[in-house]
């Protein structure tokens, strides 16, 4: 083997500390040869598996099928982590090459008649062989997966579906890269004191640090990282600068030229519709929802539309207050989307005597990480031990060993918390390696990515309340991966239906504002003083403030997602957006949380396509689930926590999600608790 091959082997033969890949042992140039060898090996494994003459059994077919392509999984897990968290031109070029190659491999796999014949034989012998419940679930879901990916199509249908899948992979990669380019390429430098009017000290420090990272030592940078752009819009007294920044934020992906996403959206929607019809569904939404808790587009709309109407009514009430304060500022103009956050903060201060910036000194990033770990200890008996000096993908990334209550190793957790160039915006959880028990099994290696603002030199990073919620949310996903306790890889951790996957994350957010947690971990970064009781009361009292706006912002995005995928083609995505919002009665002073040209959840891959509603579907579950703890009188009730662990965090996709929820709660929920949580009841 050449030195180049040895280095690229480090991507599939992980021999770093604690079973991690050795991130110091390879470079960007090593991904291509590692990927090609791993893909060829995966194809050979599949060919050998389908060529085996023996009748398929769990032992001779399902186990090797579930554990195959390990080298490819490892290379891809490292690569796509890099593509999101630490990208560059080399990684982006490789992503454009790898995405269609993986789509071709998946199509070849899922449309192989010999392979489907084996899983079909296992499926048809379920009543005869009577495997355990988890194995039965794996066989049933595998069979459905093959059918949903074209196994029953004729030769022409398979060929066309493979072409569609490959093209969609190319389009998805390009869409995400275009958004990243617009986000990284736009910055507004401020140098005059008058341009900084209204901005709190911590935001100024973050903006100065962002400017320094870009080589501007005597400036303050407004960037499109949420941790900067949202507080800038909330506090900048300069309406002209707010409008400039908001326009750039709102128009990501639609600025013309090579990075414009409009044509990508149009082609994506058309191809998805064709794919659904090939597979026998009336629309792409019907296809995606067939394998979810919601089941049909009508059921999704039955949830979203009543919330939408309530949210618009609430937002209209909120706007009256905002308009009043704008008039007091001497403005006779109507409130716009660039104004909303600014005047909402003024109303918050007036109504609750509470400025959100007042809370940030008590929300240090490190203390909030400790808080998330502590709650996991109280609920599930986990402990977290930081391991320093281990090479990871970036110097910002931090590693913890996670241990069970008896001291045994549970897995590894990595957190990468700060915004930087080359890092996709937003926040997410993923796995370098998922837990399973086949053979010797393997432990989970889970990571969280966020984009918090970096503090100035020598200062601790401070979070907004929304930032802290994001940290708890993504850590809830991480616990879903870490606590997984199933046998089979394909149903491990977050491998559940889309509208159930947000339950563990959204539920975990509730513990952030539990009084015990805030009093223990919300301490002033300079004095160490515990958050004052009157400030904590203001925080808790204000939790439903501005929820009309927030719900309109979210629900309009979910409704737009559904509209794009309910059938047919879309020639002009922006005209379609305008017409859809007009029909919905979108308030003029608001915009969607994610407009189509930068809606990466939906168009950078199809993970949340016709599925963005799932955050609200899961919110119905999470509000009801936390109510169980509140009703018990102990938000750390050990018996409830044990049921929560067993049926929600540890169960993966081992059973129908509705049955898992009923096993935890004793019944299915109604939307009432969610509406109350958002202040939309009545």
N, C-alpha and C positions, 0 to 999 in steps of 0.2 A: 504494500500500500504506500502511496505517496504521502508526504506530510500534509498536503491539502485534504486528502481523504481522511486521514487521522483526525484532523481538526474538525471536519464536518461531522465525523462520527460522534463528536461530543454533543451534538444536538439530539441524538437518539439513544446513545449509551450514557445515561446520566450517572456520573460518578463524582458529583460535587458534594459539598457538605450536606448532611442530613438527607441524602437521596435526591438533591436538587440537580438540575443541569449545572455544569460548571460554566458560568457566564463569561469567565475570563479565558476560556479555551477555544472560542470561535469568534469569527468576525462576520459582518454582513455578507461577505462574499462566500461564506461557507453554507449559506442556506440553500442555494440552488443545487449543488451536488448532493447535499443531504436529502433534500426533498425528492430529487429524481430517484435516488437509490431506495428511499423508503417507499415511494409510490410503486416502484417496480417490485419490491418485496411484497407489498400488500396485494398486488395483482397475482403474484405467484402463489401466495397463501390461499387466495380465493379459488384459483384454478385447481389447486390440489384438493381443496375441500369439496368442491362440486364434483371432482372426478372420482372421489372415493365410492366404491361400488356398494358398500354396506347400506342397508336401510337406515335412515336417519334416526338417531336417538338423542336424548338430552346430552349424553356423555360424548358421543362421537361426532355430533354436529353442533348442537346449540352452544356448548361450552367453547369449542374452538372458534366458532363464529363470533361469539361475544368478546373474545379476548384477542382476536386477530388484529393485524395492522397496528401493532403497538408502536413500532418505530415511526410510522406515519403520524399517528396521534401525537407522539412526543414532539416531532419536528414542527407540526402544525400548531401545537399549543404554545410553543415558544415564539414561533413566527407571528401568529396573529395577536399575541400579547404585545409584541413589538410594534405591529402595524397600528395598534390603537394607542399604546402608551409611550412609545419612543420611536417615532417614524422618521424617515428621511427619504430622499429621492430614490436611493437604492432599494429600500424596503417597499416603497410605493410601486416601483417598477416590477419588483418580484410579486407583489400582491396581484397586479394585473395579469401576471403569468400564471400564478398558482391557482387563483380563483376558478378560471375555466377548466384547468386541469383536474381540480378536485371535483368539479361538477360532472366532468366526463367520467371520472372514476365512479362517482356515486350512481350515475345513470347506468353504467355498465353493470354495477353490482346489483342494483335494485330491479333491473329489467332482465337479468339472467334467468332464462327459463329453468335451467337445471337447479339453480340455487333456490328459486321460488318453489320448485317441485318438492324440495326437501323441507322447507318450512311449512309448505301446504300439507305435507304428510304428517308432520308433527301436530299441526293445527287440527286436522281431521281425526287424529287419534286421541284427542284430549279426553273424551269420555271413556275411552278404553284404558288408557294408561294412567289417568287420574294423577297428574303431578301435583306437588304442593301448590298452594295458592299463589305464591310469588312466581314460581316457574310458569304456572298457567298464564299469569298476567303477561309475562315476558313473551311467551309464544303468541298469545293473542295480539299484543301490541306490535310484535315483529311482523306478523301476517298482515295486519292493517297497514303497517308502514310500507310493505312491498306493494300492496294494492294501490295505496295512495301515490306511490311513485311509479306507477305504470306497468306493474308486472302482468296485468291482465289485458293490456292493449295488444293490438295486432302489430305486425312488423313496422308498418308505415306510421302508426301512432307512436310506437316506441321511438322511432327515429326522430319524429318531429318533437316529441317531448324532450328528448335528450338535447336537441338543438336549442329549444326554449330555455332549458335549465342552464345550459352553458352560457347563452347570451345574457340571461338574468344575472348570473354570477359576475360577468364582466361589467354590466351596468351598475350593480350594487357596489362593487369596488370603486368604480369611477365616481359614483355619487358621493360616497363618504370622503374620498380624497378631495373632491371639489369643495366640499364644505370645510374641510380642514384647511385647504389653501386659502379660502376667503377669511376664515377666522384668524389664521396666522399672518395673513398679508395686510390686515387693516389695523392701524393704530392711530390714535389722536394724541399728539403731544401738547401738553399745557405747560406754559412757562411763566405766565403772569399771575400774580396773586388774585386779581379780579376773576380769572378763569376758574379759580378753586373755591369760589364763594359757596358756602354751605357744606363743604365736604368735611367730614369728621377726620380727626388726626389719624386713626388707624387706616382709613381708606387712602389718605394722602401717602402714608408710609408704603402701602401696598403698590400704589401707582408709581411712586418713586423707584421702588425696587424693580417693578416691571420695566421702567424706562432704563434703569441701569443695566438690566439684562440685555437690552437692545442697544447698548452703547451710548445712551443719552444720559449723561451724568447730572445735568442741570435742568431736568424736565420731569414731568409727571405723565405717565402713559395711561390713557384709557384704552383698554383692550376689549376683545369680545369674549374673554373668559367670564363666565357668569359671576364669579366671585368679585369681579371688578365692575362689569357693566351694570348689573342690577343695583348695587348700592350707589353707583354714580347716578343712575336715573332716579333713585330715591332721594338723593341729597343735593345734587347740583342745583344751585339757584339760578343758573344760566340756562334759560329755556332754549336759546339758540344751540348751545352745546348738547343739551339733552336731545334735541331733534336730530342733530348730526349723528350722535352716537346711536340713537334708536334706529335711525334709518339704516345705518350700516349693519346693525344687529338683525334687523328685520329682513334685510335683503340678501343675506348670505345665500349663495347658490343661484342668484338671478341677476348677476351683474354683467351678463354678456361675455363673449369670449370663450376661451377654452374651458373655464370652470363653471359655466352656466349649466344648471341641472334641469331646465325645462324640457328639453328634448328627451332626456333620460327618463323623466317621469312619464311622459306620454308613451314612450316605447315600453316601459316597464308595465304600466297599467294594461296596455294592449296585450302583451305577452302573457301576463298573469291571467287575463280573462280567457285567452285561447287555451292556456294550460288547464284551467278549471273545466272548460267545456270538453276538452279531450278526455278528461277523467270522469265525465258524466255529471258535472255540477252546473247549476244555473249561473253561478257567478263565482269569482274568486273568494268573496266573503263566505259564501255557502260552503265552499271547499275547505277553507281554513277553520271555520267554526264547527264543522262536522265532528272534529276530534277535540272538543273543548267542553267545559261545563255548560257554557251558554247554548251550544248545539246549533242555533240558527241565528241569522241576522235579525229576525223579528224579536227574539228574546233580548238581544243586545239593545235594540232600539227601545224596547219596553223598559229597560233600565235607564238609558241615557236621556230620553226625551222628558220624562217628568223632572229629572234633576236639572236639565237644561232650562226648562220653564221657571222653576224655582230660583235657579241661579241668576237668570236675567232679571227677575223681579228684585232680588236682593241687590244685584249690581246697580240697578236703577236707583234704589234708595241710597246706596253708597255714593253714587255720582252726584246726587243733590248736595251732599256735604262737601264734596271736592269742589264743585262749582262755586259754592258759597265762599270757600277759602281762596279760590282763584280770584273771585271778584274783590275780596278784601285785599288781595295783592295788587289790585288795580288792573286786572285782566278782564276784558269784556268778551274774550274769545271762548269758544267751546273747548272743554277739556279734550285732549287728544291722547292717544296711546303713549306718547312720549311724556305726558304730564302725569299720568295716573299714579305712578309710584311716588312721585314727588309730593303730590297733595295728599295721598293716602297716609304718608308718614306724618304730615302736619295734623291730619284728623286724629291719627293714633295718639299723638302727643297731647292734643286737646282733650280727647275723650277719656284717655286712661292716665294722663299725666306721665306718659311713657314714650320715650324715644328708643327705637330699636337699637340705636348705637350705644345707648346706656348699658345694654346687656353684654355687648361684645367683650369688655374687659374681663368678664367672668367666664367666658367660654374659650379657654385656651385649647388649642388642638390636642396637645398631649394629655390634658386632663379629660377631654371628651373621649379620647381613645381609651384611657383608663376606665372611664365610666361605662363604655360599651363592654369592655372586658369584665368589669365588676358585675354588671347585670347578668352576663352569661355565667358567671360563677354562682350567683345567687339562684338563678333558675336551673342551671344544668350541671353545676359542679365543675366547670372548666377553669383552668388557670392558664396564664399566658406568660412565657418567659422569653424576653427579647434576646436574640442572638446577633451580636455585632461582628463586623469584620468578614462577613460572608459576601462574596461578590454576587450582585444581582444585576438587573438590566440597567439600572441608573442609580446614582448615589443617593437619590431621594428615597428609594425603596427600602423598607425596613422589614425584618424577618422576626417572627415569633414561633417558638414551639408551643403547641397547644396540648395540654395534658388533661386527662380525666381525673375525677375525684380521687381515684386510687393511685394516682401518679403515673399511670401508663400513658404512652404517647398516643394522642388522638390524631394529630396531623400537623401541618405547617400552615401558617397564615402570613401573607405578605401585604403590606399596605404601601401604596404609592400616592401621596396626598396632594402634591402641589402642581399648579398649572405651569406649563412651560411650552415653548415652541416645539412642534412635532408631536404634541399629545392631543388626541381627540378631546373635544370639550365634553362636559357632562360627567357622569359617574357610573361605574358598573362593577359587577363582580364576575369573575370567571375562575377557571381552574386550570392549572398546569397539569393536574392529575386528579381524577376522581376516585373515591373510595369504592372498593368492591371486595368480595370474599372468595372469588373463584381461585382455586389453587392456593398459592401462598397469599393471595390477596394483595391489596396495596392501600396505603394511607392517602388521604386527600392532601393536596397542596393547593390552597385557595388564595386568591388575591383580590383586593379591592383597589380600584382606581378612582380618584377624585381630582378635582381641579380647584383647590382652595388657593387663595392669594398668599403668596410668600411675604413674610414680614421683613422689615428692614434689618440690617445687620445687628445682631445681638438681641433682637426682640423676639418674643414668642409669637407664633401665628395665632391670631384670634379669629373666631368664627362668628358668623351671624347665627341666629336661631335656625334659619333655614339650612345653613351649612351643617350645623350640628345634627339636624334631622337627617340630612343626606348621609352623614357618616353612620348614624344608627341604621338607616335604611339599608345601605350597602353591607353593613356588618350583619344585618339580619339575613341577607342572601348568603353571606359567608358561612354563617352558622348552619344554614340549610345544607351546604356542602360538607362542612366539618362534622356535623352530627349524623350524617347519612349512615344507616345501619342495615343496608340491604345486601343481598348476595350478588345480584347481577349488575354489570356495568351500565347497561342501557336504561336502567330505571334508577340510577343512583343520584342522590342530591337533588339538584334543580331540574332533573329530567322529568318534569311533570307537565301537564297541560298548561298553556300560556296563561289562562285566566285563574290559575291556582298558584303560579310561581311567585306572584307578588305578595301573597299572604304572609309568609314568614318575615319578609322585609318590612312591609308596612305595619305589621303587628309590632315589630321590635321598636319602631319609632315611638310608640306610646310610653315606653319606659324612660325615654329621655326627660320628659317633664314630670315624672313622678317626684314628689316632694323629697323623698329620701335621697334620690339620685342627685337632684339639683343642689340640695344642701351639702352633700358630701363632696361633689366635684366642681360645682360652679363657684370658683374662688377667684378673687381679683388677682390679676397676673402680677401686680406690683406689691400689694400688701398681704396677699394670702387670705384676706378677709372673706368669710362665707357670704354668698349672695344675700343681701338684706331681705328680710321677710316682706317688706312693702314692695320691693322690686319684683320678687318672686310672685307675689299676688298679682301684680300688674301683668306679668308675663302670662300667668294662667288665665286671668280674666280676659286677656286680649287674644286668646287662641282662635276665636271665631271671627276676629276682626278681618275685614276685607275678603271674606270667603266668597262673596258673590263674584268679585273680580277673579279670584283664583279658580273658582269652579267654572266660570265662563271660559277662561283661558284654557283650562284643561279639556273641558267637555267639547268645546268647538273643535279642538284637534282630533278628539276621538270620533266625533261625527264626520269630520272631513275625511278621515281615514276610511270610515265605512262607506261614505259616498263614492270615493274613488274606486272601491272594490265591489260595488253592487251590480256590476255588469256593464259591458260596452267599452268603448274607447274614449279617450280624452285627448282631443287635438291640441287644445291650448290650456295647460294646467292653471295658469293664472286667471283666465276667464272662467274656468270651471270653479276655481276657488271663490271668485267674486260672486258668481251666480248661486253657489251653494250657501254661502254666508248670507246672501240677501234673502233666500228662501227661509233660512233658519231665523232670520231677524237678529243677526249679530249686532250688538251695540256698537255704534260708530266709534266710540272712544276706546275700544278694546281690540286686541288682535289675538290670534291663537298663540298658545305657548310654543308651538312648532308649526311654522308655515311650510307649505309643501316643498319649496326648493331647498330647505335645510332639515327636513323631517327625516333624520337618519334612522330613527326607530323603524320607520315604515319602508324607506326606499334604499337604505344601505344594507341590502340583504332583506329577507322577508320575515325575520323573527317576530316583529310586532305588526306586520301588515295585516289589516283587518283584525287587529288584536290590541290596538292601543287602548281600547275600552277596558282592557283587563285590569288596569290599575284601579278603576272604579269598581269593577266586579269584585276584585280582591278586597277593596276597602269595605264593601258590605260585610265580608267575612271578618276582616281584622277588627272593625269596630265592635262587632258582636262578640268576637273572641276575647278582646280586652275587657268588655263588659262583664264577662264571666269572672275575671280576676277582681274587678271592682265589687261585684256582688258578693264575693267571698269575704270581703273585708281585709284582704291581704293580697297586694299585687304581686307578692312572691310566694303565694300559696303553694306548698310543696307537692300536694296531690295534683293540683291543676297543672303545675309545671311538668310533672312527670307525664301526664297525659299529653300535654303540648309537645313534649319531646318525642314521645312514642308515636303519636299519630300525625304530627305535622312536620317537625324538623327532621326526624329520623327516617320517616317512611318512604321518602322519595316517591317514585311512581308505582309503588308496589300494589296499590289498590285504587279503585275509583275515588277521585278526590272528594266527591260528595259523601261517600261512605266514611272516608278518613275524617272529614270535618264532623260528621255526626258522631263518630266514635269519641272525638274530643269533647264536643259540646252537648251531645245528646239530642241535637236537632239541627236543622238547617236554619240560617238566619233570614230575617227580612231586612229591607233597606232602612228601617226606622233608625237603628243605631247610627248608621252612616250619615243620614240626614241630620240627626241631632248633633253629631260630631262636627259637621260643617255649618251648623247654625241655620239650616234650611228647612227645619220642620215647621209645621203649621201652615 
